[in-house]
C-alpha cells in the first residue's frame, strides 16, 4: 500500500503534471510543421534542420528508463522538478539560439527534461491518488496533454506563417515555469521504499549508449544509407550495448530494470499494443502531412487546421479511456483501441471527399490516440505502485524507439517507391499495411488473454476486483 496525498497535494500534482505534459506534447507536434521556417531562417537545408527533431528524439528516448528509475529510487518530486526545469531552460535556449548548433544543443536539454517528466509524472499521479480515482486522474492528465497534441500542428503552422517558429518555444517558457512553481509548492514526495538509494550506473550507461546508437541509426539511416558503414556501426554498437545491458541487469543486485517485469503478461500485452498504436499514430501523422500538403496542396496552416479534428478526438481519448477502465480490463481496452485504429487507417485510404475524409481521419486518430494514451494508464493498473516509474519508463522507451523505427521505415519506403509509383498510391499502401498490422495485433492480444484465462492465470473479463486491476502474482526467482 502507499500513502495517499491530501486533497490539496493531489490537485497540485494533477495541475503540475498536466501542464508539463501539455507543454511537451505541444512542443513536439508543433515543430514538425516549423522545419521549413527553421531551414530558411538559419540558412540550412530541411534535411539538416531535421536534426532539431532527431536530437530531441535521441535525448528523450535515452532518458525514459533512467528518469523513471531515478524517481522511484531517490524521490519522484525532485526528479519531476529537475525535469521541468531542464525543459524550461531548453525552451528558452531554443527561442534564443542564433544558429543550428545551439538550437540542437538546446533541443537535447529539452529532451532530457521531457525524458524525466513523462515517466515521473505518471508515477507521481499513481502514488498521489487512491486506487478508485487513479485511472480517472491519469486519463484526465493525458487528456489535457493531448490537447497539446491537438493544437501542435495548428500552432506550429500558425507561428511559422506568422511571427516565426521561435514563438513555439517562447510559448513554452511561461507554461513550464507555472508547472515548476506548482510542483514545488504542492507535489508530494514518494519513492520505492523497498529499493536502496543506489542507482545502477553501469546499467544507465549501457542503456543510454544502446538507445542512443539505435535511435541515431534509425533516425539518420535513410539520409546516410542503410548499408553505409556509419549506420551499420551504430546498429552494431546498439546490439552489443543491449546484450551487455541484459547480462548486467540479470546479475546486479540492484538493477535499473527488474527483468521479472517482462513475466507480467498483461504488462507485456499492454506495452506491445501501445507501441504498435504509437507507431501507427506517428506514421499516419507523417503520411497525412505529406498527403495534405503534397497531394492536396494545402498550406502548413491549412494542413494544421485539418489535423484539429483527429487531434481533438485524441485529446478526448484520455478521459474516455479512464471511463472504459472502470468497466473493461486493460488488455480489452487496448484491443478495442487497436480495432478502431486499424479499421480507421484502412478506411482512410478509400475516401477523398472532405465531408468524409475529415470524420474518418478523426475516427482513425481516436483509435490510435486511445491506444498509445491508455497504455500509460493501463500499465499502472497491472504493476504495483512502488514500481510505477520503472514500468512507465520502460513503456515510454518502447513507444518512442519503435515509433522512430516506424517513421524511418515509412520515410525509406516513400523515398524508394515514389519515383516509380504515384505518391498517393504509396501513402495508401503504407496506411493499409499499418492498419492490417494493428488489427492483427489487436486479435493477438485477445487470443493470448483468452488462453491465459483458460489456464487460470488471469480472471475472465466478466469478473471484477475491488479496484478493477489485472495484476499477476509477483514472480520470485
LODREN-164093 format. One line per 10 residues: for each residue x, y, z of C-alpha. Coordinates in steps of 0.25 Angstrom, whole numbers, plus 5000, padded with zeros to 4 digits. Example, Ala and Ser with C-alpha at 12.3 -4.5 7.8 and 13.67 -1.06 7.14 Angstrom:
2
5049/4982/5031 | 5055/4996/5029
// end
This chain:
477
5000/5000/5000 | 5004/5014/4998 | 5001/5027/5006 | 4990/5035/4999 | 4993/5050/4998 | 4984/5061/5003 | 4973/5067/4994 | 4982/5080/4992 | 4994/5072/4989 | 4986/5063/4979
4981/5076/4972 | 4994/5082/4971 | 5001/5069/4966 | 4990/5068/4955 | 4992/5082/4951 | 5007/5082/4950 | 5007/5068/4943 | 4996/5073/4933 | 5003/5086/4929 | 5016/5080/4928
5011/5069/4919 | 5003/5079/4911 | 5016/5087/4908 | 5023/5074/4904 | 5013/5070/4894 | 5010/5083/4888 | 5025/5086/4886 | 5027/5072/4879 | 5016/5073/4870 | 5017/5087/4866
5031/5087/4862 | 5029/5077/4850 | 5022/5088/4842 | 5033/5098/4846 | 5044/5091/4839 | 5043/5099/4826 | 5043/5112/4834 | 5055/5108/4842 | 5063/5104/4830 | 5060/5117/4823
5064/5126/4835 | 5077/5118/4839 | 5081/5116/4824 | 5081/5101/4825 | 5074/5090/4817 | 5062/5083/4822 | 5070/5070/4824 | 5080/5077/4833 | 5069/5084/4840 | 5063/5071/4843
5074/5069/4854 | 5065/5078/4863 | 5055/5066/4863 | 5066/5055/4863 | 5073/5061/4875 | 5061/5063/4883 | 5056/5048/4880 | 5070/5043/4883 | 5071/5050/4897 | 5056/5047/4901
5058/5033/4897 | 5070/5031/4905 | 5065/5037/4918 | 5051/5030/4920 | 5057/5018/4927 | 5067/5025/4935 | 5058/5037/4939 | 5047/5027/4943 | 5056/5019/4952 | 5063/5031/4958
5049/5036/4962 | 5046/5022/4968 | 5059/5021/4976 | 5062/5036/4980 | 5049/5042/4980 | 5039/5046/4970 | 5037/5060/4974 | 5051/5064/4972 | 5052/5057/4959 | 5040/5064/4954
5045/5078/4958 | 5058/5075/4951 | 5051/5070/4938 | 5042/5082/4937 | 5054/5092/4940 | 5062/5086/4929 | 5050/5086/4919 | 5048/5101/4922 | 5063/5104/4921 | 5064/5097/4908
5051/5104/4903 | 5058/5117/4906 | 5071/5113/4899 | 5063/5109/4886 | 5056/5122/4886 | 5069/5130/4887 | 5078/5121/4878 | 5086/5128/4868 | 5089/5116/4859 | 5086/5102/4857
5097/5096/4866 | 5092/5103/4879 | 5078/5100/4875 | 5081/5085/4874 | 5088/5086/4888 | 5076/5093/4894 | 5067/5083/4888 | 5075/5072/4895 | 5073/5079/4908 | 5058/5079/4905
5059/5065/4902 | 5066/5061/4915 | 5056/5069/4923 | 5044/5063/4916 | 5050/5049/4918 | 5050/5051/4933 | 5036/5058/4933 | 5028/5047/4925 | 5031/5035/4934 | 5032/5042/4947
5018/5049/4944 | 5011/5036/4943 | 5017/5031/4956 | 5014/5044/4963 | 4999/5043/4959 | 4999/5028/4962 | 5005/5030/4976 | 4997/5042/4980 | 4983/5037/4977 | 4975/5026/4983
4972/5013/4975 | 4958/5017/4972 | 4961/5031/4965 | 4975/5028/4960 | 4971/5023/4946 | 4962/5036/4945 | 4973/5045/4949 | 4983/5039/4939 | 4973/5039/4928 | 4969/5054/4930
4984/5057/4931 | 4987/5050/4918 | 4974/5057/4912 | 4980/5071/4915 | 4993/5067/4910 | 4986/5062/4897 | 4980/5076/4895 | 4995/5080/4893 | 4995/5069/4882 | 4983/5074/4876
4988/5089/4876 | 5002/5085/4872 | 5001/5085/4857 | 4991/5097/4857 | 5001/5105/4866 | 5013/5101/4858 | 5007/5104/4845 | 5001/5117/4850 | 5014/5122/4857 | 5023/5118/4845
5014/5126/4835 | 5012/5138/4845 | 5022/5143/4856 | 5032/5132/4853 | 5036/5118/4859 | 5043/5123/4871 | 5030/5127/4877 | 5027/5112/4879 | 5038/5112/4889 | 5035/5125/4895
5021/5120/4898 | 5027/5108/4906 | 5035/5116/4915 | 5024/5123/4924 | 5015/5110/4924 | 5027/5102/4928 | 5030/5112/4939 | 5016/5111/4944 | 5017/5096/4945 | 5030/5097/4952
5025/5106/4963 | 5012/5098/4965 | 5020/5085/4966 | 5030/5092/4976 | 5018/5096/4985 | 5009/5084/4984 | 5015/5071/4979 | 5017/5061/4990 | 5029/5053/4990 | 5029/5038/4989
5039/5027/4985 | 5040/5012/4985 | 5043/5009/5000 | 5048/4995/4997 | 5059/5000/4988 | 5072/5004/4994 | 5077/5018/4990 | 5086/5013/4979 | 5086/5014/4964 | 5092/5004/4955
5101/5014/4948 | 5107/5003/4938 | 5093/4999/4934 | 5090/5014/4932 | 5102/5016/4923 | 5099/5003/4915 | 5084/5007/4913 | 5087/5021/4909 | 5098/5016/4899 | 5089/5005/4893
5077/5014/4891 | 5085/5026/4886 | 5092/5018/4876 | 5079/5011/4872 | 5071/5023/4871 | 5082/5031/4863 | 5084/5019/4853 | 5069/5019/4851 | 5067/5034/4850 | 5078/5036/4840
5079/5023/4833 | 5070/5028/4821 | 5079/5040/4819 | 5092/5033/4821 | 5088/5020/4814 | 5084/5007/4822 | 5097/5000/4817 | 5106/5011/4820 | 5117/5007/4829 | 5113/5018/4839
5099/5013/4840 | 5104/4998/4841 | 5114/5002/4852 | 5103/5009/4860 | 5094/4997/4859 | 5105/4988/4864 | 5108/4997/4876 | 5094/4997/4879 | 5093/4981/4879 | 5106/4980/4887
5101/4990/4898 | 5087/4984/4898 | 5093/4970/4901 | 5102/4975/4911 | 5091/4982/4918 | 5082/4970/4919 | 5094/4962/4925 | 5097/4973/4935 | 5082/4974/4939 | 5082/4959/4942
5094/4959/4951 | 5094/4973/4958 | 5087/4973/4972 | 5080/4986/4969 | 5076/4986/4954 | 5072/4998/4947 | 5060/4989/4941 | 5056/4977/4948 | 5054/4967/4937 | 5043/4960/4944
5035/4971/4939 | 5034/4964/4926 | 5028/4952/4932 | 5016/4960/4935 | 5008/4956/4923 | 4997/4967/4924 | 5008/4978/4925 | 5015/4972/4912 | 5002/4972/4905 | 4998/4986/4908
5012/4991/4905 | 5013/4983/4892 | 4999/4988/4887 | 5002/5003/4892 | 5015/5002/4884 | 5008/4997/4871 | 4997/5008/4873 | 5008/5019/4875 | 5016/5014/4862 | 5002/5015/4855
5000/5029/4860 | 5014/5034/4856 | 5013/5028/4842 | 4999/5033/4840 | 5002/5047/4844 | 5014/5047/4835 | 5007/5041/4823 | 4995/5051/4825 | 5004/5063/4826 | 5011/5059/4812
4997/5056/4806 | 4990/5069/4811 | 5002/5078/4806 | 5008/5070/4794 | 4995/5064/4788 | 4984/5073/4793 | 4993/5086/4792 | 4989/5091/4806 | 4998/5101/4813 | 5004/5098/4827
4993/5106/4834 | 4982/5099/4826 | 4988/5085/4828 | 4989/5088/4843 | 4974/5092/4843 | 4970/5079/4837 | 4978/5072/4848 | 4969/5078/4858 | 4958/5068/4856 | 4966/5055/4859
4975/5062/4869 | 4962/5067/4877 | 4958/5052/4878 | 4972/5048/4882 | 4970/5058/4894 | 4957/5052/4897 | 4963/5038/4897 | 4970/5040/4910 | 4957/5043/4919 | 4949/5033/4911
4960/5022/4913 | 4959/5025/4928 | 4944/5022/4928 | 4946/5010/4920 | 4956/5005/4930 | 4944/5004/4941 | 4937/4994/4932 | 4947/4987/4924 | 4960/4980/4926 | 4973/4988/4922
4976/4978/4911 | 4962/4978/4906 | 4962/4993/4905 | 4975/4992/4897 | 4970/4982/4888 | 4957/4991/4885 | 4967/5003/4882 | 4974/4994/4872 | 4961/4990/4865 | 4957/5005/4864
4971/5009/4859 | 4973/4998/4849 | 4960/5000/4842 | 4961/5015/4842 | 4975/5014/4836 | 4970/5005/4825 | 4957/5013/4822 | 4965/5026/4821 | 4971/5021/4808 | 4958/5020/4801
4952/5034/4804 | 4955/5047/4797 | 4943/5056/4799 | 4945/5066/4810 | 4932/5063/4816 | 4936/5048/4818 | 4951/5049/4819 | 4951/5058/4832 | 4942/5050/4840 | 4949/5037/4836
4962/5043/4839 | 4956/5047/4853 | 4952/5033/4855 | 4966/5028/4852 | 4972/5038/4861 | 4963/5034/4872 | 4967/5019/4872 | 4982/5022/4870 | 4981/5032/4882 | 4973/5023/4891
4984/5012/4888 | 4996/5020/4892 | 4990/5029/4902 | 4983/5018/4910 | 4995/5009/4910 | 5001/5019/4921 | 4988/5017/4929 | 4988/5002/4927 | 5002/4999/4931 | 4999/5006/4945
4987/4996/4947 | 4996/4984/4945 | 5008/4987/4953 | 5010/4991/4968 | 5010/5006/4970 | 5024/5005/4976 | 5030/5001/4962 | 5021/5011/4955 | 5033/5020/4950 | 5041/5008/4945
5029/5002/4938 | 5025/5015/4931 | 5040/5018/4927 | 5040/5004/4920 | 5027/5006/4913 | 5031/5020/4908 | 5044/5015/4903 | 5037/5005/4895 | 5027/5015/4890 | 5038/5025/4885
5048/5015/4880 | 5038/5007/4872 | 5031/5020/4867 | 5044/5025/4862 | 5047/5012/4855 | 5033/5012/4848 | 5035/5027/4844 | 5049/5023/4838 | 5043/5011/4831 | 5031/5019/4825
5041/5030/4820 | 5050/5020/4814 | 5038/5013/4807 | 5033/5026/4801 | 5047/5030/4796 | 5049/5017/4790 | 5035/5015/4783 | 5031/5029/4779 | 5040/5030/4766 | 5032/5018/4760
5019/5020/4767 | 5009/5032/4769 | 5012/5037/4783 | 4997/5036/4787 | 4998/5021/4784 | 5010/5019/4792 | 5003/5027/4804 | 4991/5018/4803 | 4999/5005/4803 | 5007/5009/4816
4994/5012/4823 | 4987/4999/4819 | 4999/4991/4823 | 4999/4999/4836 | 4984/4997/4838 | 4985/4982/4836 | 4997/4980/4845 | 4989/4988/4857 | 4977/4979/4854 | 4985/4966/4855
4992/4971/4868 | 4978/4974/4874 | 4973/4960/4871 | 4986/4954/4876 | 4985/4962/4890 | 4971/4956/4892 | 4975/4942/4887 | 4987/4942/4897 | 4978/4947/4908 | 4967/4937/4906
4978/4926/4906 | 4983/4931/4920 | 4968/4931/4925 | 4967/4917/4921 | 4980/4913/4928 | 4975/4921/4941 | 4986/4931/4941 | 4976/4943/4938 | 4962/4946/4942 | 4951/4946/4931
4946/4959/4926 | 4933/4957/4933 | 4939/4957/4947 | 4944/4970/4955 | 4953/4972/4966 | 4951/4983/4976 | 4959/4993/4969 | 4958/4987/4955 | 4972/4983/4954 | 4978/4972/4946
4991/4968/4953 | 4998/4955/4953 | 5004/4949/4965 | 5018/4954/4966 | 5029/4944/4962 | 5040/4940/4970 | 5053/4936/4965
// end
